[in-house]
Amino acid sequence: MTDATTHIDNAAEHLDEAASEAGEAVKSQAKTVTAKADELSKAAAESAAAARDWAAERASVAREWALDQSDVLRDNVQSKPFIAVGVSAASAFAAGLVLGVLLSTRR
């Protein structure tokens, strides 16, 4: 009976050592994965900030362009009012024709 007990004790010690080694390996892998996740999180935050800055810059450029174009349009209307009215009337007429054709029912 003592031989069996000795074998059981030895087997238990080996299992404890193996479990301890496996636990350490899992801890090490978990630390590595956590570090990689932190790096990815920081990279994603930096990319989001860069995208936000780029979008704000593009919006600013578009806003400036629109203001410039409205100034050009205002100057054209003030310097050539009859042409501006004629273009507006022709555009409204063309839009009305297109809308009328689209909305008419064919029988």
N, C-alpha and C positions, 0 to 999 in steps of 0.2 A: 504494500500500500504506500509506502514511503517513496518508492520509485515513481509511481503514478502522481503522487503529490508533487514531487520534485519536477517532473515533466510539466505538470500543469502550472507550477510557479514559474518555470523557465518560459513557457509559452506565454504566460500572462505578462512577464517582463518584456519579452520581444514585442508583443502586441502594444504595450504601453510605449515602447521606444518608437515603433513604427507609427503609431498614432501621433506621438509628439512631433516626429519628423514631418509627417503629413500636415499637421496643424501649422508648423512653421512655414512649410512650403505654401500653404494656402494664404497665410498672413502676408508672406512676401509678394505673392501674386496680387493679392487684394491691394497692397500698398502701390504696386506698379500700376494697376488699373486705375486707382484713385488719382495718382499723379498724372496719368495720361488724360483722364477725364477733366482734371483741373486745367491742363494745358489746352485741351480742346475748347473748354468753356471760355478761357481767356481769349483764344483766337477768334471764337465766334463773337464775343463782345467787341473785340477790336474791329472785326469785319462789319458788324452792325453799326458801330460808330462811324466808320469810314463811309458806309453807304448812306447814313443819315446826313453826314457832311456834304457828300456829293450831291444828294437830292436837294439839300438846302441851297447849295451853290447854283445848281441848274435852275431851281425855281426863281432865284434872284436874277439870273441872267434872262430868263423868260419874262419876268416882270419888267425889267428894264427895256427889253425889246418891245413889249406891248406898249409901254409908255412912249417910247420913241415913235412907234407907228401911229399912235393916237395923235401925237403932235404933228406928224406929217399929214395925217388925214385932216386935222383941223386947219392946218395951213392951206391945204388944197381947197377945202370947202370955202375958206375965207377969200382966197385969191380967185377962185373960179366957181362962184355959186351956181350959175346956170348949168354948167356941166355936171356939177354934183347932183343937182335936182334931176337932171335928165338921166343920169346913171341910176339914181335911186328909183325913178319911175320905171325905167326899162327893166331893172332887176325885179321890181314888184310885179310888173306885167308878166315877165317870163316865169316867175315862181307861180303866179296864178294860173297860167296856161298849163304848166306841168302838173300842178295840183288838180286842176280841172280834168285833165286827161286821166290821171290816176284814179280819181274818184268817180268818174263817169261809168255808168254800167252799160255794157254792150248787150244789145238785144237781137 
